[in-house]
């Protein structure tokens, strides 16, 4: 059995080192002085986000980009708090082009419906999506414009980081987010994009129409980013890029309870079985087996006392592997990772992964006041 663990942990190490290589291979896009000309329609679906909207609107007002070249489209998805009233008041005070429209439900995915409804009401040729609990960097659109003018992409995926005040639950989500960004950016560097994040996603409206938008997966509640990425890769194999720039980093707020964290990840996992990328599916299996091994190795240590040093070495090997991956990503995001504080991360993550897997078997999950059935 020890050999089985050794092969699994070595495979995991090789895979993670490949992502580190891909991460380094993805070049940082330098900020350039260039005359802005790209026109953006920024789409922001929201549901009961009154608490987060002030921070988002503040960063929107501070965007360093000609106001005539972008518009903001808020899509109200059945909010019952003061979100809509807050945005209406902001529209009256702002000199920017801000629209407020209502979502029209036509599928099992409220967010996909909201984005499609906003695209119908958009005036410009480039669609940008983000979330209501995000904060945008000042030179976000300026950097996007420069990248688009230089690279002529069909889709541009951007970096996202979880904010953290340093406490246990927020720090966990930031570290987990950094690991996801490592896979995202690393896979782009390996020329096989596996992930992207709808909180920082840009694409041509015509390209969205050409791939028939979310058609074919709109019965799945999540996946407005991943499924669209897969379609874009197929239709525009050389025009799907990652914008690796510190000026394009969007920050998002973490969940405040473990229950919400697990439900959020069950929601993410609900689309896994529908993904057509074999590498993504194999990676998911490898990560699950690795984390399951972390959970059961202590049991083997109890019944196989003589090999405790080997089991301990394997666990430490896993921790070092994860640390190298997260540290590499943290350097780009200007976040400091203290090793002794990182030690607990793999073990907590193991329980989260197992809770998500077994939670997915139930078929139903809750998110933002709605209950969804696994498709």
C-alpha angles and dihedrals in degrees: 000000000000089000090053091053091046093052091047094049092045091051090050091049093050091048093050092047088053089056090049088052091049091047091055091044091057101088123225110247110234119226110247135188104245134152106260116236109146114110117215135197106200112205121201119177114196141183120183095338100142090126094055103035097082092061092045094048091048091057091045090055090051097052111132099224135100107276093220090063099060142042133194120224116191115194116202111215101195097298116184098187128072095282095111094047090049093053092045090055091047091052091055092053100039128088090204125097103260125166130190116202135167124247117246111211113219101145144028091270115076093186095051089048090051094050093047091048090050092049089055088055096042124112102196136072100236121066120206121186128197137152133257092240092058135098120215127220117243096242095040098117093035091057092044090052092052092048093049093048092050101041107028095218130176093211132020120196118199138200123267130189133188115237115233134193090198100258122130101262096042093044090052092054093047092051091045089049091051090053090052090050089051090056092043097051094034092054090052088052089052090052093244109095110205104170143024135169126239089212088075110022131133131184143158114267090223090053090052090052093046092057090045093247114248095344111138096029104045090106087070112080097218133036103081085141108033098044091046089049090055092050093047092049090055096045098037106023095170098037102063108096142169119232104218102189133127088220089064100050112127116200123212133193120251127235116264101216135048089232091060091046092054093045090049091053093045085055090052092046092051090079097048097090089053096054115109097200106106092198091056092050093047091048090052091052092048093050092048093050091046093052093043088054091054088057098048100038092081088058090054089049089059095052098032100047095163093063098048091115090056094048091047090050091052092052091048089048089055092049092049091048092052092044093054091051095048094041091054091054094041091059090060092048092046092241122141117225115200109207098217090052089050094057095088094048100085092050095049090045090053092059091045092052092050092046089052093047094048091040089055090057089065090068097220133078137171128232129170094345096313130105118218132194118224109250 
